[in-house]
Amino acid sequence: MATSFDSTLANLGIARTGAATAARDTSNLGNSNMDQGDFLTLMTAQLKNQDPFEPVDNSQMVAQMAQFSSLSGITEMNSTLKAIAERLNGTSTGDAMAWIGRTVLTPGNTAYPRVDGGVGGTIDLGGDAANVTVTIEGPNGALLRTVELGAQPKGALDFEWDGTTDSGEAAGPGPYTIKVGARSAAGSSVPATPLVWAPVTSVSLGADGAPVLTLPGLGQVPVSAIRKIG
């Protein structure tokens, strides 16, 4: 049975150690994460329900305040790091606009000539090849030039075409279709992907916030497909 002293303390909202307490708030039961509010609530409850004849030792209070300060600092640091990560992973409109006017290297087989009339590109070879051949066709599908590159190892292979046909005439303004053929020493086909340079004419942001580039003859290309930037 509670004494009159216990009743007086209860009326003041103070419970002695071991005394019956009010019903607890169970709304956060099962939540394993604690924030600053939870820590402060616990410390306040400790002060409110301490035994007035045996108050919390000052050194314990200092230690708990130090823990609260440390928790506050960690929470603020986590918020700062999260903001930095979001900034690094995100792309603003200004960042996307920086792509316009740049020349990029990307998988594709449609190419336009440079100012000097030539065309450059890269071939991504999936294996060693005994012979690699590049053919360039005009807008109407006519064969303009065949370039023999001979034996080449697996990997990236750069190629150049001066913009003239097999007969030595200027090939015209394009666009050109680049086709690549590669065969191994045994005569089997070797995977070969042509990569062409193209100017970025416009840019938009995809649903994930990453830029989507519009390239002449190639359409919309995600920035993740870009191999090089000129």
Secondary structure, DSSP 8 states (H G I E B T S, - for coil): ---HHHHHHHHTT---TTS-------TTTT-----HHHHHHHHHHHHHTSBTTB---HHHHHHHHHHHHHHHHHHHHHHHHHHHHHHHH---HHHHHTTTT-EEEEE-SEE---TTS-EEEEEEESS-EEEEEEEEE-TTS-EEEEEEEEEE-SEEEEEEE-SB-TTS-B--S--EEEEEEEE-TTS-B--EEEEEEEE--EEEE-TTS-EEEEETTTEEEEGGG--EE-
